[in-house]
Amino acid sequence: MNAKNEKKATPKALETYQAHRADIARLIDWLQMELDKSDEQAKADPLNWGHAGSMGQVRSNLIDTLEFISGIERERIEETLGE
């Protein structure tokens, strides 16, 4: 195979990043489906505080994730949510 026909190899770090990035996109889609299901469960049982507690835990975990990936402090993220 001559140099003209050779494909440039993707660095392993970039390949791994891209695979993780694709997984994250699928997980976000999955999360949206679970949120939709949770909406129906909460509407069917509106006096159950467990649904609110579950959403509070998910919210907290997502804030942690956003803080990690963005470098923005949790307090600022929460302030933005309150706006």
N, C-alpha and C positions, 0 to 999 in steps of 0.2 A: 504494500500500500504506500503510495507516495504521500508526501506532506500535504499536497493540495487536497487530497481526498480524506485525510484524517479528520475526524471530529475532535474538536477541542474538548478535553476532559473537564467535566465539572468538578471543582474541588469538593472533597468529601464534606467539609464543613458547610458549604453552601447547599449541597445536596441534602444534607441532614436538616438544615434550616428550612428548606423548601418543603420537605416532607412534614416537618412539625407544623409549619405554617398552614399547610393543606389540612392537616388533622384539626388544627384549631378552628379553621373555617367550618369544618363539618361539625365540630363540637358546638359551635355557636348556633348553627342551624338546629341541632338536636336540642340545645337549651331552649330555643324559641318554641319548639314543639312541646317540650315539657312545661314551659310556662303557660302555653295555651291549655294544656290538660289541667294544670293546677288552677287556672281561672275557673274552669267548670266545676272542679271539686269545691273550691271556696264558695262559689255561688250556690251550690247544692247544700252546703253546710255553713251558712253565714255566721253562726254563733261560735264556731270552732276557732279558737285562737291559735291552734296548731298550724293552720295555714299561714297566718301572719308571722308566726315564729319561724317557719321554714323559709319564707321569703326574706325575713330579716337575716337569716344565716347566709342565704345565697347572696344577698346584697353585700354583706360584710366580706364574703369571700371574693366577690367581684371587685370590690374596692381594693382589697389586698392585692389582687392581680393587677389592677390598673396602676396602683402605686408602684408595684415592682417593675412593670414594663415601661412606665412613663417617667418615673423618678419624681413625680408630683406627690407632695405630702398628702396623707390621708385627710387631714383637716381641710385642705384646699379642695380636694375632691368632694368632700361632704358639703362644703360651702357652695360649690357649684351645683350640686344636686338640690340644694335648698333654694336656689334662685328661681 
